[in-house]
């Protein structure tokens, strides 16, 4: 049984109880299937060892680049220009394989590239987006600070103008890819108190990223503490359209939907692992799926996965029509991260003692979903954003 189960891991069941596949275009299915195959064949067979050692799987970067998906829905500049839904399905399928790989890609292709695409000048786009689309240059996104997570708008990193340069001072934390990225977008407050994004290139004096250690979630992605000490960047390295935090929030809203899709990927993986295991695990002389409690649990897990899928599908449609609002994205992130946490916990329980072994993969998802539940706005913060939308009352700092 154990051998058969391990062989079946990494071969998706294609969970689609409500036939969502019929609503996808041929191109969207092609993109999804290509990334799903990458996760199955390249990621799942090797990722546990990297996760356990807390090492980033650099060997996967050229293979990921070869998929031609970086920049996803950005049009022009060597980017694929795919639909919002196809772009979203990439996050789902990468997360189904592994959260760390998904975060690496999401930071590079989502946060970094979309910051440049949405807020950069034509010159900045021409310089950075084509090599980033080929993944010859890797990007990072530096917003969170040691003292400012949920209240990111209160960031303290400063950007003082001196002639044709800005001088950056401050600190950042949890910055994925920053220890090896070719360019990191550092968000800082200028002399007028406005927030802007600054393109800081690798090796710039005073820019000191250090890989964080001791994580028990998303161990295979390298996130950094960054110290900025009199970091000088040319004035033209400020993202041209980043004039205040509202501009920064545009990027966060656009990418927050990707976290909701990531949650779908984790939940789908957990459900499929649990279902496969329950079919093949024999207890009391019959397979686990023969027991009423197991069937009940699987049905509830599938209901959660399907709910998440359909919510994300509608969100992608709204985003494609330019109708998605920040609170809509927050509702999806809040709902899906919470449901994914439940599905994965049920799956881990169903595997019993095997559920805490990396070789069965569910333990990795179980640890990694805690990061998804927290980042891009905690569950509480998302609920307050939605609460403000439906009541018209601000329940947290109006800064």
PyMOL commands that set and color helices and strands:
alter all, ss='L'
color gray80, all
select helices_A, chain A and resi 2-8+20-23+26-53+59-65+84-97+99-119+122-133+152-154+235-237+245-280+288-290+292-320+326-350+352-356+358-360+362-374+379-391
alter helices_A, ss='H'
color red, helices_A
select strands_A, chain A and resi 75-76+79-80+139-142+158-162+165-176+183-190+195-201+207-211+223-234+282-283+286-287
alter strands_A, ss='S'
color yellow, strands_A
deselect
rebuild
show_as cartoon
